[in-house]
Amino acid sequence: MRAQDQENDLGGNRRSKAGRGSARSSLTGPAAGLLALQRSAGNAAVTRAIEEQRHEHGPGCGHADRSVQRAAETDEAQQSAVQRRVSLAEVTGSGGTGLDPRIQAKAEQAYGMSLGHVRVHNDATAQRASADFQAHAMTVGHHIVLGSSHVDDETMFHELDHVRQQSQGPVAGTDNGSGVKVSDPGDAFERQSATNGRLVAQGSAPDLSLPGSAGHGAPVQRVAAGTGERQNVQRMPKEATKSKAAARGGKKATVAQAITRALVQNHGWTEYGGQQNKTVHFPVASDNAPAHAKSEGLKGAALSAMYHGTDNIRKERSFSAERPEQALRWISTVTFNYLNDLRKQPEEVQAGVSGVQQEGPDGAAAMRYQLYISSNKDGANKALSDLYEGKANAKAFLSAILEAGEPNLSSRTAREQRHAQKLASRLLGDREGMEAYGAVLQALGGSVSVPAKQEDAATDGLHAERRIVDSAPAGSVSAIAGVKRPCMVCYMELFVGDDSKRPGPYWPSKASNIGESDYTVANADMLALRIHTAALRGGGTHVSLRVDCEGQERVDTGYGSESDSSASDSEAPALIPAEAMDLS
């Protein structure tokens, strides 16, 4: 569909975000409302608003009874209008990237025009703007704005046909209340672009006329810059992708298939793997991707290539600024190894610390900290409960785990060895600077809480993070970390807004969606929208950079939520005294 902005210079001469925010925050009351109205509807609307403010209401004027309701409705509409205009200006004012050479060559031949000036936007800013306009993709002059990092060829050729249309003259649209004209998906321009996009994708010739013009191939006049014509914006609504899916029909989808399809078709995600190990990914392309994400070596494997050139490949990093989480990772690693030595085969282990205010011996309020440890399996958790039985406190419990694992220490990876040794020296020993581990250190003098067995056997498999949060007092868990990065569902339920957490891909399997009431075929679109919204907050889905035994760069998801490695994790190949390994 289309939207048509009021002025040619939308996105030009814009204040920075900081400047815009400070100016807005300095105004209150009527002044702030008038500024918002001016931005969204222009000076004429402001003049009318001032005249209405000066008017004295009285019997028969027809205003008094409607004033409160109208004010509330106007404020909400104006706020939405401002948001749409601002998001549109931000995305068209950003740099973007050029067309893929393959797409550009095919489109230039089909549409008979140079497209080297076209800019494609598919980063987080573009995706937010698309969401504001409920668009799968939209075109603003020579800017193509995508609602996801990747779209299919037909969609790109559809949007490029809008570039052609807008270069030749005005297009249809209805003002949506924000000074932007939005077209109907059934209008002649949209129907033409949908058809042309499909034809070009199939290798056929498109119709190069304009709706309402003299006919196929009729000459048109390019609109000159600076003539005061309104800037055109054309968008493909998200509903269009749903209708494509409905038209294809086919066998009845499983829940996993329905949600995967909704993420891919409605929100531009990419699926990877077979039915038994399928994951769905949402990497976000970046103009400033780090060097390690632009390595040509990543293009040698499908999953690595998917994340090439994004901000979503996590390299080794230091946890020195996150001491409690660092300590919980050590605890999780040694516990994970202990359970594997017992052949309990947990897929993950997480540890958390909670703090609850209680009355101390002297009557004063004091914080009581407690350590929580959990796997994603009831059987593994029972083994932990059995080990804790008879132990005085969490410190004794962890000492027993380290002692049980000592015979196998030499066969552990360098990272696992280091975590065991750091746990022993930094948390269980007597060391200067231990206070940096704060709540975790204090929790070692208290008990260990292992979440109870799931009441419903069908929910055995619930991820460890959610077991911990469910079993702890509401709002008491201050830190949680483990051997895996949170999967997309755990991130959505527990960590949205936490900048220290980076979600892994989405696993559509039933086990990974335990507790999600929308995990049904009927509600697949709803759950997909919730997942996509959370992913946008988390900067997309993330993977970890790995180097295989042949020195080839690859990315790794583990079971979909592999933890970030600490910066020192790749630096100690063998048993090294803990003091010598302290790199932070």
Secondary structure, DSSP 8 states (H G I E B T S, - for coil): -EEEBS-TTTTSS---HHHHHHHHHT--HHHHHHHHHHHHH-HHHHHHHHHHHHS---TTSS-GGGHHHHHHHHHHHHHHHHHHHHHHHHHHTS--B---HHHHHHHHHHHTS--TT-EEE-SHHHHHHHHHTTEEEEEETTEEEESSS---HHHHHHHHHHHHHHHHS----EE-SSSBEE--TTSHHHHHHHHHHHHHHTT-----S-TTSSSTT-------TTS----EEEEEEHHHHHHHHHHH--S---HHHHHHHHHHHHH--EEES-TTS-EEE---B-TT--GGGG-GGGGGSHHHHHHTTBS-EE--B--TT-HHHHHHHHHHHHHHHHHHHTT---S-EEEEEEEEEEE-TTS-EEEEEEEEEEES-HHHHHHHHHHHTT-SSHHHHHHHHHHHHGGGGGGS-HHHHHHHHHIIIIISS--TTGGGGHHHHHHTTS-EE-----SSGGGTT--HHHHHHHHS-TT-EEEEEESB---HHHIIIIITT-TT-----B--SSGGGTT-TT-SSTTHHHHHHHHHHHHHHTTS--EEEEE-TTS-EEEE-TTTTB---BTTTTS--S---GGGG---
